[in-house]
Amino acid sequence: MRSLPEADPGTPDIRTPFRYLLWNALRQKTALAIGIGFATLWWLGQALVPAVLGKGVDAVTAKDTRALLIWSAVMLGLGLLQAFAGIMRHRFAVYNWLAAAYRTVQLTTRHATRLGATLPKRLSTGEVISVGNSDIAHIGSSMDILLRGTGSVVAIVTVTIYLISTSLPLGLLVLFGVPLMAVAVGPLLKPLHKRQKAHRDLQGELSTRSADIVSGLRVLRGIGGEQVFSGRYQEESQRVRHAGVRVAGIESLLEGAQILLPGVLIAVVTGIGASFALGGQITAGQLVAFYGYAVFLIGPMRTLTEAADKLTKGHVAARRVVRILSMEPEVGGGTGASEGGVLRDSYSGVTLQPGTMTALAAPTPEQAIEVADRLGRYTHGDVTFGGVDLAELPIPEVRERILVADNAARLFSGRLRDELDVRGHASIDEVRHALRTACAEDIVDALPEGLDTVVAESGREFSGGQQQRLRLARALVADPEVLILVEPTSAVDAHSEARIAERLAKARAGKTTLICTTSPLVLDRTEHVVYLEDGRVHAEGPHRELLATSSAYSATVTRGED
C-alpha cells in the first residue's frame, strides 16, 4: 500500500460541508475508484452465491453429477473471489479513511498556523480540539462507507435483475420493497443530523471548559475554587451525556430499522416464493436461491442505512472544519521589502530607534500591549519600518524580523533545548548565554538531564516565575532584529529582576529592543523611556529625568508612593 498523500499547499476555497466532502473525494478519486471496484466485486461474489447454490440443488434433484461438479467449482471460484476482493476492499477502505482524516488534519493545522493570533480570538480551544479528536474520524468514515455503499447498490440491482428474470412478481416485490425500506428511514435522518450537531457543539464547549480548568488548576487551588469549577464541569458533562443519549435514541431506531425492515422483506419473499414452489411455478433450487437472496439483502440494506448515518455524521463534522477553513487572518502582508531602521507607530507616536533599548510605560498594561501588537503586525495599524509601511511586508518576514514575546506565550512539550531554540540555529553556548541573561541557569541545573530534559505540556512542572524566565530565554535565543518584550519580569522577585535588567541591557546592546514595563529596576537600565496616556505618547526621555519632570509617569512607576 502506498503512503498517504500530502494535502495541497494552501487552503481550498470551500464554503459548505458538502463541498468539503466532495473535494476530499476528488483528491483521492483514484483510490476511491479502485476501492469501489473491489467492493463491487466483493458484493457481487456474495450476490451470486444463492443463484449458484440453487443451481446446485437443482443438479442434485436432477441427479446430474456433471452439473453438480460444475456448480461446485463455480462456488469455489466465488469463494476465492470474495476472499481476494474482501482483503483488497478492506485495505483500500483503511487507506481512504486515513487519507481523508489526515488530509483534514494537515489542512486545519496549516490553516491554523496561517491564522496565527486570529484563531484563538474566533474559536475556543475545545472547538479546535474536537476536530482532531472526533471530526476527522467521521470524515474518514464518510469516505470509507462510499466503497461498501456503492458496491451494495450494485449488488441490490444484480439481485433484482436475477429475481425479475426468474419470477416477475418476486422480482417486482424486491424492486419496490428495497426503495421503500430506504425511504422509511429518511424521516430519521433530519432529527439525527440536528441532535448530532447539538451534541458536537456541547462536546466542544466541554473540551474548552476542561482545558481552562487544567491550565488554571494552580490558581484554582490557591483560591479554593476547585469544588466550584468541578461542579460546573459536572453540570456541563451531564448536558453532553443527555445530548449523547438523545443521539443514541435516533441511532437505535436506525439500527432497529436495519434488522426489522429487511426481516419483513425476507418473510414476505420467502412466503410468496414457497407458495410459488408448491404451485410448480419455480423449482426447489430457485426457492432456495430466493430465500438466500432474501437473507443476503440484509447486508446491503444495513450498509445503505449505515451509509446514511455515516454521511450524516461526516456532514456535521465537515461543518466544523469548513468553519475553520473559511476564516481569514485579521492582518495580511504584501510583497514589499524593507532594509530596516526606525520602527514607528503613527497612532501612538511610539518610535523605536535602531540599536536602542527603549521602554514603554503606561498606566494600564493594555495600552502598552495594543502598541506592541501593532508594532508586531498582530493587529492593524499605521506602522512604518525603515520608512516602509509594515503592512506591505510579507507576514513571514515580519515574524522573522520582529518578535513580540508576551506572558501569554506557552512552553511546548519536548526536549528543553529544542523548546528554547525553536529555529534550531543556535549553538549550545548561545543557549546558555540566553539562559544566563534570563537568570534561568538554576532552573536548568535543577533538572535531572539539564537541557536534554523532556518538558511536559505547557511546562506545567515549572512555577510561573520559572516559565517567564524560560520564555525570556527563548526570545533571546531567537535573536530577532527587533525584540518586543511585554512585562518580562512581572513574575520574578526583585533580586532576580535587577539581575535580568542589567544582563538584558548588555545582551541587547546595539540591538533594537522595546520593553513594555513599569518596573523601576528595568526602566532605569534602558536608554530611552516612552510614557503613554490614553494610548498616545505623553512624555519621553531618560527614566530619572521623567521621574523629575512628569508627575503622571512618576505616579505610575512608583505606584503613587513618594
VOGU-3710 file (C-alpha; in Angstrom, 3 decimals, decimal comma):
1> mrslpeadpg> 0,000/0,000/0,000  1,422/3,389/-0,957  1,971/6,146/1,573  -0,711/8,686/2,384  -0,812/11,756/0,112  0,164/15,192/1,329  -2,519/17,864/1,335  -2,053/20,540/-1,304  -0,249/23,686/-0,118  -2,645/26,440/0,848
11> tpdirtpfry> -6,298/26,212/1,811  -9,023/25,202/-0,665  -11,818/27,717/-1,229  -14,595/25,584/0,257  -17,636/27,176/1,863  -20,035/24,286/2,543  -19,645/20,913/4,307  -20,903/19,029/1,238  -18,313/20,679/-0,988  -15,600/19,818/1,503
21> llwnalrqkt> -16,565/16,125/1,465  -16,755/16,240/-2,336  -13,329/17,922/-2,514  -11,890/15,180/-0,301  -13,387/12,506/-2,561  -11,939/14,157/-5,677  -8,490/14,412/-4,063  -8,409/10,612/-3,682  -10,610/9,664/-6,628  -8,203/7,013/-7,921
31> alaigigfat> -8,025/5,175/-4,594  -11,787/5,536/-4,194  -12,456/4,161/-7,686  -10,189/1,150/-7,099  -11,739/0,557/-3,689  -15,255/0,775/-5,115  -14,244/-1,712/-7,797  -13,041/-4,240/-5,209  -16,096/-3,598/-3,021  -18,351/-4,229/-6,007
41> lwwlgqalvp> -16,566/-7,499/-6,798  -16,854/-8,480/-3,139  -20,588/-7,830/-3,073  -21,176/-9,481/-6,457  -19,303/-12,562/-5,286  -21,749/-12,820/-2,402  -24,754/-11,934/-4,576  -24,099/-14,814/-6,988  -23,772/-17,465/-4,254  -27,547/-18,064/-3,765
51> avlgkgvdav> -28,056/-18,436/-7,536  -25,178/-20,926/-7,809  -26,440/-22,751/-4,711  -29,874/-23,012/-6,313  -28,358/-24,424/-9,482  -26,519/-26,976/-7,369  -29,736/-28,003/-5,635  -31,444/-28,423/-8,999  -28,482/-30,544/-10,158  -28,869/-32,771/-7,097
61> takdtralli> -32,613/-33,026/-7,720  -31,987/-33,987/-11,363  -29,144/-36,356/-10,319  -26,822/-34,550/-12,776  -23,332/-35,226/-11,416  -21,547/-33,240/-14,128  -23,676/-30,132/-13,469  -23,149/-30,544/-9,723  -19,361/-30,605/-10,178  -19,503/-27,555/-12,440
71> wsavmlglgl> -21,584/-25,526/-9,994  -19,398/-26,694/-7,101  -16,341/-25,403/-8,967  -18,140/-22,106/-9,616  -18,944/-21,883/-5,900  -15,267/-22,415/-5,057  -14,287/-19,702/-7,522  -16,780/-17,291/-5,956  -15,316/-18,047/-2,529  -11,800/-17,283/-3,729
81> lqafagimrh> -13,049/-14,122/-5,449  -14,729/-12,966/-2,236  -11,593/-13,622/-0,203  -9,318/-11,663/-2,545  -11,766/-8,826/-3,184  -12,606/-8,595/0,534  -8,952/-8,215/1,521  -8,307/-5,556/-1,116  -11,566/-3,754/-0,330  -10,605/-3,554/3,328
91> rfavynwlaa> -7,100/-2,294/2,532  -8,430/0,471/0,309  -11,146/1,266/2,843  -8,496/1,855/5,520  -6,368/3,843/3,072  -9,278/6,099/2,083  -10,294/6,520/5,734  -6,785/7,603/6,728  -6,265/9,764/3,638  -9,441/11,788/4,263
101> ayrtvqlttr> -8,898/12,008/8,015  -5,284/13,104/7,934  -5,767/15,387/4,957  -8,206/17,187/7,242  -5,548/17,332/9,977  -2,981/18,691/7,515  -5,336/21,353/6,193  -6,593/22,533/9,572  -3,075/22,575/11,063  -1,642/24,560/8,162
111> hatrlgatlp> -4,567/26,963/8,170  -4,367/27,354/11,952  -0,699/28,300/11,523  -1,690/30,786/8,836  -4,393/32,286/11,058  -1,944/32,711/13,925  -3,316/35,008/16,619  -6,665/35,228/14,815  -7,697/31,646/15,620  -7,927/31,894/19,438
121> krlstgevis> -9,908/35,117/19,057  -12,538/33,448/16,866  -12,724/29,877/18,195  -12,445/28,283/21,607  -9,817/25,673/22,394  -12,479/22,972/22,591  -13,735/23,700/19,076  -10,275/23,184/17,632  -9,571/20,100/19,769  -12,821/18,469/18,620
131> vgnsdiahig> -11,592/18,481/15,011  -8,622/16,297/15,917  -10,474/14,194/18,481  -13,643/13,147/16,686  -14,348/15,046/13,474  -11,504/13,507/11,482  -12,848/10,032/12,322  -16,309/10,897/10,992  -14,884/12,496/7,830  -12,717/9,428/7,244
141> ssmdillrgt> -15,699/7,122/7,797  -17,736/9,057/5,242  -15,067/8,230/2,630  -14,794/4,614/3,794  -18,530/3,939/3,504  -18,557/5,077/-0,140  -16,846/1,810/-1,083  -19,280/-0,608/0,536  -22,249/1,673/-0,106  -21,665/1,815/-3,857
151> gsvvaivtvt> -20,993/-1,916/-4,024  -24,169/-2,678/-2,091  -26,244/-0,712/-4,606  -24,725/-2,731/-7,462  -25,424/-5,953/-5,541  -29,062/-4,998/-4,959  -29,513/-4,176/-8,656  -27,927/-7,520/-9,638  -30,182/-9,473/-7,279  -33,249/-7,609/-8,506
161> iylistslpl> -32,425/-8,415/-12,146  -31,996/-12,104/-11,289  -35,255/-12,234/-9,362  -37,215/-10,494/-12,134  -35,795/-12,846/-14,765  -36,712/-15,842/-12,583  -40,075/-14,702/-11,245  -41,601/-11,366/-12,223  -43,818/-10,982/-9,117  -40,964/-11,719/-6,716
171> gllvlfgvpl> -38,592/-9,509/-8,668  -41,037/-6,599/-8,586  -41,587/-7,185/-4,878  -37,855/-6,765/-4,230  -37,580/-3,919/-6,744  -40,201/-1,842/-4,932  -39,545/-3,171/-1,438  -35,920/-2,105/-1,233  -36,529/1,593/-2,120  -39,489/1,675/0,289
181> mavavgpllk> -37,238/0,492/3,088  -34,683/3,158/2,198  -37,404/5,841/2,193  -38,728/4,570/5,527  -35,527/5,568/7,346  -35,440/9,009/5,676  -37,513/10,816/8,379  -34,933/9,754/10,974  -32,006/11,472/9,255  -33,015/15,109/9,811
191> plhkrqkahr> -33,507/14,822/13,602  -30,334/12,727/13,751  -28,412/15,490/11,962  -29,830/18,118/14,347  -29,097/16,131/17,511  -25,593/15,230/16,372  -24,796/18,904/15,748  -26,080/19,888/19,208  -24,068/17,064/20,780  -20,914/18,067/18,916
201> dlqgelstrs> -21,287/21,723/19,969  -21,667/20,743/23,618  -18,605/18,491/23,345  -16,578/21,452/22,070  -17,746/23,633/24,969  -16,901/20,895/27,469  -13,421/20,490/25,963  -12,887/24,230/26,358  -14,003/24,084/29,966  -11,671/21,179/30,762
211> adivsglrvl> -8,726/22,932/29,065  -9,383/26,065/31,120  -9,579/24,085/34,357  -6,361/22,173/33,662  -4,424/25,299/32,665  -5,702/27,215/35,701  -5,566/24,403/38,235  -2,728/26,029/40,190  -4,748/29,234/40,572  -7,949/27,374/41,467
221> rgiggeqvfs> -6,160/25,512/44,237  -4,715/28,766/45,516  -8,112/30,444/45,861  -10,056/27,333/46,816  -12,176/27,258/43,672  -11,677/23,599/42,783  -15,082/22,443/44,023  -16,935/25,267/42,287  -15,362/24,567/38,900  -15,684/20,823/39,441
231> gryqeesqrv> -19,415/21,320/39,939  -19,673/23,402/36,772  -17,770/20,768/34,811  -20,091/18,052/36,115  -23,153/20,071/35,053  -21,803/20,575/31,540  -20,723/16,930/31,391  -24,275/15,850/32,204  -25,625/18,074/29,427  -23,236/16,382/26,998
241> rhagvrvagi> -24,356/12,975/28,286  -28,033/13,807/27,849  -27,342/15,107/24,329  -25,483/11,870/23,573  -28,428/9,837/24,846  -30,752/11,777/22,522  -28,440/10,992/19,609  -28,323/7,342/20,653  -32,141/7,244/20,670  -32,282/8,083/16,958
251> esllegaqil> -29,338/5,807/16,172  -31,039/2,908/17,961  -34,080/3,385/15,749  -31,810/3,269/12,703  -30,160/0,095/14,000  -33,555/-1,446/14,621  -34,700/-0,487/11,144  -31,651/-2,265/9,708  -32,983/-5,526/11,217  -36,746/-5,058/11,075
261> lpgvliavvt> -37,236/-3,814/7,521  -35,061/-6,425/5,763  -36,602/-9,063/8,054  -40,097/-8,134/6,892  -38,934/-8,308/3,270  -37,364/-11,741/3,894  -40,574/-13,056/5,409  -42,704/-11,789/2,529  -40,344/-13,009/-0,226  -39,905/-16,430/1,425
271> gigasfalgg> -43,652/-16,882/1,947  -44,573/-15,977/-1,607  -41,653/-17,993/-3,005  -42,772/-21,072/-1,054  -46,271/-20,800/-2,467  -44,829/-20,483/-5,992  -42,656/-23,574/-5,424  -45,665/-25,580/-4,248  -47,558/-24,451/-7,335  -44,742/-25,523/-9,623
281> qitagqlvaf> -44,004/-22,006/-10,847  -40,389/-22,181/-9,606  -38,061/-25,089/-8,853  -36,764/-26,159/-5,456  -33,374/-24,716/-6,320  -34,921/-21,386/-7,240  -36,795/-21,368/-3,925  -33,502/-21,911/-2,104  -31,987/-19,108/-4,180  -34,898/-16,776/-3,360
291> ygyavfligp> -34,550/-17,479/0,345  -30,777/-16,974/0,105  -31,296/-13,639/-1,630  -33,849/-12,541/0,926  -31,290/-13,235/3,667  -28,449/-11,752/1,605  -30,317/-8,451/1,154  -29,964/-7,769/4,877  -26,270/-6,984/4,299  -26,680/-4,407/1,502
301> mrtlteaadk> -29,657/-2,812/3,239  -27,771/-2,449/6,508  -24,874/-0,964/4,559  -27,182/1,623/2,982  -28,602/2,701/6,346  -25,068/2,728/7,761  -24,029/4,922/4,824  -26,838/7,356/5,609  -25,712/7,513/9,243  -22,003/7,957/8,497
311> ltkghvaarr> -22,533/10,507/5,749  -24,731/12,500/8,138  -22,016/12,410/10,796  -19,424/13,338/8,171  -21,529/16,312/7,112  -21,797/17,532/10,715  -18,031/17,099/11,226  -17,239/18,848/7,943  -19,268/21,844/9,089  -16,748/22,499/11,880
321> vvrilsmepe> -13,789/22,010/9,544  -15,251/24,393/6,978  -15,834/26,938/9,724  -12,097/26,944/10,446  -11,019/26,862/6,793  -13,319/29,763/5,893  -11,626/32,091/8,387  -9,146/34,655/7,164  -6,304/36,228/9,188  -7,130/39,607/10,663
331> vgggtgaseg> -3,952/41,021/9,146  -2,238/40,217/5,892  1,037/41,026/4,237  2,281/42,283/0,944  5,268/41,695/-1,289  7,346/44,724/-0,368  10,798/44,891/1,204  12,489/46,958/3,889  16,116/47,325/4,860  15,043/48,008/8,438
341> gvlrdsysgv> 15,631/51,058/10,562  13,206/53,128/12,597  10,048/51,289/13,694  7,226/53,785/14,298  3,588/53,515/15,330  1,888/56,605/13,939  -1,235/56,409/16,136  0,583/56,408/19,481  3,733/58,153/18,318  5,963/55,407/19,767
351> tlqpgtmtal> 9,249/55,347/17,826  11,991/52,742/18,183  15,400/53,954/17,093  17,710/51,271/15,635  20,151/49,758/18,125  18,417/51,369/21,115  16,838/49,758/24,174  13,536/51,560/24,727  10,989/51,122/27,499  7,250/51,681/27,132
361> aaptpeqaie> 5,335/52,557/30,292  1,586/53,092/30,570  -0,997/53,434/33,368  -2,556/50,117/32,283  -0,820/47,141/30,650  -3,499/47,014/27,937  -2,347/50,304/26,434  1,215/49,048/26,055  0,037/45,695/24,693  -2,019/47,436/21,986
371> vadrlgryth> 1,096/49,275/20,802  3,175/46,069/20,899  0,547/44,245/18,819  0,562/46,978/16,186  4,358/47,093/16,051  4,452/43,298/15,665  1,729/43,356/12,999  -0,742/41,321/15,071  -3,405/43,990/14,625  -3,992/46,667/12,023
381> gdvtfggvdl> -2,115/49,917/12,445  -0,265/52,654/10,621  3,231/51,344/11,338  6,373/52,008/9,300  9,630/50,065/9,366  12,556/51,902/7,844  10,114/54,235/6,065  8,179/51,322/4,533  4,621/50,538/5,563  4,795/47,382/7,701
391> aelpipevre> 1,610/46,124/6,013  3,496/45,892/2,703  5,982/43,324/4,042  5,214/39,579/3,856  3,961/38,240/7,173  6,689/35,532/7,392  9,330/38,231/7,024  7,695/40,372/9,722  7,614/37,378/12,108  11,261/36,640/11,336
401> rilvadnaar> 12,483/40,182/11,965  10,113/41,461/14,685  9,424/39,231/17,683  6,746/40,069/20,244  7,187/37,962/23,400  4,430/38,245/25,992  3,286/36,267/29,005  0,535/34,517/27,047  3,199/32,541/25,154  3,385/28,855/26,093
411> lfsgrlrdel> 6,170/26,388/26,564  5,701/23,327/24,380  6,309/19,713/25,277  9,592/18,169/24,185  13,293/18,430/24,909  14,007/21,711/26,697  16,845/22,705/24,373  14,575/22,256/21,344  11,865/24,342/23,028  14,313/27,175/23,683
421> dvrghaside> 15,941/27,026/20,232  12,751/26,762/18,186  14,514/27,653/14,932  17,286/25,116/15,508  20,062/27,538/14,587  21,617/28,406/17,957  24,745/26,822/19,397  24,852/25,406/22,922  26,876/28,448/24,039  24,221/30,825/22,682
431> vrhalrtaca> 21,504/28,911/24,506  23,417/29,003/27,767  24,148/32,715/27,326  20,425/33,379/26,881  19,658/31,326/30,000  22,184/33,350/31,991  20,708/36,636/30,751  17,244/35,471/31,830  18,603/34,201/35,183  17,300/30,752/34,274
441> edivdalpeg> 20,519/28,785/34,781  19,354/27,481/38,158  16,207/26,080/36,543  18,208/24,011/34,066  20,758/22,942/36,688  17,964/21,537/38,857  16,623/19,341/36,050  17,778/15,697/36,012  19,093/15,832/32,436  19,670/19,546/32,058
451> ldtvvaesgr> 18,806/20,874/28,612  18,015/17,330/27,460  15,152/17,025/29,962  11,762/16,482/28,343  9,357/19,266/29,273  5,689/18,459/29,896  2,861/20,180/28,024  2,765/23,948/28,772  5,790/23,499/31,037  3,483/22,721/33,939
461> efsggqqqrl> 6,329/21,384/36,085  7,720/24,935/36,337  6,396/27,748/38,518  5,029/30,943/36,991  8,322/32,789/37,533  10,358/29,923/36,083  8,142/29,771/32,996  8,534/33,508/32,498  12,329/33,303/32,663  12,376/30,376/30,214
471> rlaralvadp> 10,133/32,303/27,814  12,520/35,249/28,017  15,469/32,928/27,294  13,617/31,530/24,269  13,063/35,049/22,913  16,742/35,899/23,408  17,877/32,718/21,633  15,799/33,735/18,588  17,841/36,999/18,489  15,484/38,934/16,161
481> evlilvepts> 16,246/42,244/14,543  13,592/43,888/16,741  12,654/42,346/20,094  9,496/43,492/21,890  9,114/42,153/25,436  5,819/42,566/27,304  6,237/42,571/31,108  9,193/40,130/31,011  9,877/40,314/34,773  6,402/40,632/36,309
491> avdahseari> 6,528/37,180/37,981  10,091/37,195/39,369  11,468/38,522/42,668  13,174/41,899/42,906  16,677/40,432/43,175  16,263/38,372/40,001  14,578/41,312/38,291  17,566/43,552/38,929  19,992/40,972/37,542  17,798/40,357/34,461
501> aerlakarag> 17,563/44,103/33,774  21,337/44,513/33,972  22,145/41,454/31,850  19,408/42,191/29,328  20,849/45,651/28,687  24,248/44,103/27,947  22,887/41,208/25,855  20,807/43,506/23,623  23,342/46,315/23,377  23,296/47,746/19,869
511> kttlicttsp> 20,069/45,892/19,003  16,584/47,368/18,709  14,616/46,391/21,797  11,316/47,546/23,339  10,347/46,524/26,882  6,762/47,161/27,977  7,043/47,555/31,758  6,507/49,848/34,720  9,261/48,276/36,837  11,724/50,948/38,047
521> lvldrtehvv> 14,518/48,352/38,106  14,066/47,671/34,385  13,265/51,256/33,378  16,468/52,504/34,970  18,520/50,186/32,729  17,002/51,348/29,429  18,349/54,117/27,241  15,027/55,768/26,495  11,572/55,647/28,104  8,256/56,439/26,419
531> yledgrvhae> 5,223/57,129/28,635  1,704/56,665/27,271  -1,563/58,164/28,357  -4,813/57,339/26,582  -2,847/55,343/24,021  -0,594/58,226/22,908  2,885/59,433/23,848  2,609/61,784/26,830  6,260/62,111/27,740  9,609/60,569/26,831
541> gphrellats> 13,208/60,707/27,898  15,575/59,003/30,362  13,918/57,283/33,320  15,323/59,541/36,039  14,535/62,677/34,050  10,898/61,603/33,616  10,618/60,891/37,341  11,581/64,500/37,988  9,566/66,172/35,215  6,391/64,063/34,767
551> saysatvtrg> 4,131/63,604/37,765  1,911/61,168/35,853  4,891/58,997/34,955  6,207/59,170/38,485  2,830/58,145/39,928  2,578/55,197/37,523  6,084/53,906/38,121  6,177/54,403/41,895  2,530/53,290/42,341  1,692/56,652/43,899
561> ed> 4,430/56,412/46,543  6,537/59,472/47,255
//
